[in-house]
Amino acid sequence: MVNRAASYLNRIPVGRLDTSQLARFEHVARTVPVQRGSRDWHCQHWVAEALSALAAAGFSVQPFPRQHIAERLAALPFA
């Protein structure tokens, strides 16, 4: 589970997912490309793109722009 992982520090709630939607959720998330080798692209970009793709597919998620995600993460009290 994510909340038990040693590297897991915090979270930003973006929506709810019923377990019956998990396979479709994974399918949509896997369609979001990862851009390798770019210094201008990182995981926060992927999360923003994935949220947009999930919202477009009808999931009850709040799509946030990458800058908003970065600002929210910067404000979290990491240990």
C-alpha positions as CSV (number, residue, x, y, z in Angstrom):
1,M,0.0,0.0,0.0
2,V,1.2,3.5,-0.8
3,N,0.6,4.8,2.7
4,R,3.0,2.2,4.1
5,A,5.8,2.8,1.6
6,A,9.0,4.2,3.1
7,S,9.3,6.7,0.4
8,Y,5.7,7.9,0.7
9,L,5.6,11.3,2.3
10,N,2.2,12.9,1.7
11,R,-0.7,13.2,-0.7
12,I,-2.9,15.7,-2.4
13,P,-6.5,14.4,-2.7
14,V,-7.7,14.7,-6.3
15,G,-10.8,12.5,-6.4
16,R,-12.4,9.2,-5.5
17,L,-12.2,5.8,-7.2
18,D,-14.4,2.8,-6.7
19,T,-12.5,-0.5,-6.8
20,S,-14.8,-1.6,-9.7
21,Q,-13.2,1.2,-11.8
22,L,-9.6,0.1,-11.1
23,A,-8.9,-1.8,-14.3
24,R,-10.3,1.1,-16.4
25,F,-8.3,3.6,-14.3
26,E,-5.1,1.7,-14.9
27,H,-5.8,1.5,-18.6
28,V,-6.3,5.3,-18.9
29,A,-3.2,6.0,-16.8
30,R,-1.1,3.7,-18.9
31,T,-2.0,5.6,-22.0
32,V,-0.3,8.8,-20.6
33,P,3.2,8.8,-22.1
34,V,6.4,9.2,-20.1
35,Q,8.9,11.6,-21.8
36,R,12.3,10.2,-21.2
37,G,15.5,12.2,-21.7
38,S,13.9,15.6,-21.3
39,R,15.3,18.0,-18.7
40,D,12.1,20.0,-18.9
41,W,9.7,17.2,-18.1
42,H,9.3,15.2,-14.9
43,C,6.8,13.2,-12.8
44,Q,4.7,16.2,-11.9
45,H,4.0,16.8,-15.6
46,W,2.9,13.1,-15.9
47,V,0.6,13.5,-12.9
48,A,-1.1,16.6,-14.4
49,E,-1.5,14.9,-17.8
50,A,-2.8,11.7,-16.2
51,L,-5.4,13.7,-14.2
52,S,-6.6,15.5,-17.3
53,A,-6.8,12.1,-19.2
54,L,-8.8,10.6,-16.3
55,A,-11.2,13.5,-16.1
56,A,-11.7,13.4,-19.9
57,A,-12.5,9.6,-19.6
58,G,-15.2,10.5,-17.1
59,F,-13.5,9.7,-13.8
60,S,-14.4,11.9,-10.8
61,V,-11.0,13.6,-10.4
62,Q,-9.9,17.2,-10.2
63,P,-7.4,17.9,-13.0
64,F,-4.8,20.3,-11.7
65,P,-2.2,22.1,-13.9
66,R,1.4,21.0,-13.2
67,Q,2.2,24.4,-11.6
68,H,-0.6,23.9,-9.1
69,I,0.7,20.5,-8.2
70,A,4.2,21.8,-7.7
71,E,3.0,24.6,-5.5
72,R,0.9,22.2,-3.3
73,L,3.8,19.8,-3.0
74,A,6.2,22.6,-2.0
75,A,3.8,23.7,0.8
76,L,3.6,20.2,2.4
77,P,5.5,19.6,5.6
78,F,7.9,16.9,4.5
79,A,9.9,15.1,7.2
